[in-house]
Each structure stands twice: as structure tokens, then as C-alpha cells.
């Protein structure tokens, strides 16, 4: 699954266009490498997002098969790292 679609489907971003712009602005990293919106995400990857105020890291646990998942199930797909 593409990184921009993944961020949207697991409710890290509200819209895919937002996650696509974040990738183009070079604030999204997969395994410490800057990624483009079309980069594929795999189980076990570490996603790092550099927000203005903080840096957030997520570990990919599963890849969703549907377009979106409920917010209550977010913990089944990504784990926030400290």
C-alpha cells in the first residue's frame, strides 16, 4: 500500500491529499529515508513524521485491506514509538 494512502486509512492524517503534501514536503520518512507519496509500506517499517512542534514515529503492524478503518482499531495497524 502507498504511504499516502496508508497514513490516511489508519487515521494518522485526515485526507490523502494532506499526507501526499507531507511526503512532497519531505517530512515523512520510512526507515529514516525520505519517501515519495507512492512509496510502498511493509509490515515492520518505521514511519517518522516531522511535525512543526514534534517528531512522531510509528511502527507498521498490519496493512489494512479496506479504504479506512475505525479510529478505535488504529492500534492494531500502527504502534506509536517513543
For each residue, the residues with C-beta under 8 A, 3 or more apart:
1: 5 6 9 40 41 63 64
2: 5 6 37 38 39 40 41
3: 6 7 19 23 28 30 35 36 37 38 39 40 41 47
4: 7 8 16 19 20 23 37 38
5: 1 2 8 9 16 19
6: 1 2 3 9 10 41 60 63 64
7: 3 4 10 12 13 16 19 22 28 47
8: 4 5 11 12 13 14 15 16 18 19 68
9: 1 5 6 64 66 67 68 69
10: 6 7 64 69 74 77 78
11: 8 68 69 71 74
12: 7 8 19 49 58 78
13: 7 8 16 18 19 22
14: 8 18
15: 8 18 19
16: 4 5 7 8 13 19 20
17: 20 21
18: 8 13 14 15 21 22
19: 3 4 5 7 8 12 13 15 16 22 23 28 37
20: 4 16 17 23 24 37
21: 17 18 24 25
22: 7 13 18 19 25 27 28 49
23: 3 4 19 20 26 27 28 35 36 37 39
24: 20 21 36 37
25: 21 22
26: 23 34
27: 22 23 49 50 51
28: 3 7 19 22 23 34 35 47 48 49 50
29: 32 33 34 35 47 48 49 50
30: 3 33 35 39 41 45 46 47 48
31: 45 46
32: 29 46 48
33: 29 30
34: 26 28 29
35: 3 23 28 29 30 39
36: 3 23 24 39
37: 2 3 4 19 20 23 24
38: 2 3 4
39: 2 3 23 30 35 36
40: 1 2 3
41: 1 2 3 6 30 45 47 60 63
42: 45 60 63
43: 60 61 62 63
44: 59 60
45: 30 31 41 42 59 60
46: 30 31 32 57 58 59 60 81
47: 3 7 28 29 30 41 57 58 59 60 78
48: 28 29 30 32 55 56 57 58
49: 12 22 27 28 29 55 56 57 58
50: 27 28 29 55
51: 27 54 55 56
52:
53:
54: 51
55: 48 49 50 51
56: 48 49 51 80
57: 46 47 48 49 80 81 82
58: 12 46 47 48 49 78 79 80 81
59: 44 45 46 47 78 79 81
60: 6 41 42 43 44 45 46 47 63 77 78
61: 43 76 77 78 79
62: 43 76 77
63: 1 6 41 42 43 60 77
64: 1 6 9 10 68 69 77
65:
66: 9 69
67: 9
68: 8 9 11 64
69: 9 10 11 64 66 73 74 76 77
70: 73
71: 11 74
72:
73: 69 70 76 77
74: 10 11 69 71 77 78
75: 78 79
76: 61 62 69 73
77: 10 60 61 62 63 64 69 73 74
78: 10 12 47 58 59 60 61 74 75
79: 58 59 61 75
80: 56 57 58
81: 46 57 58 59
82: 57
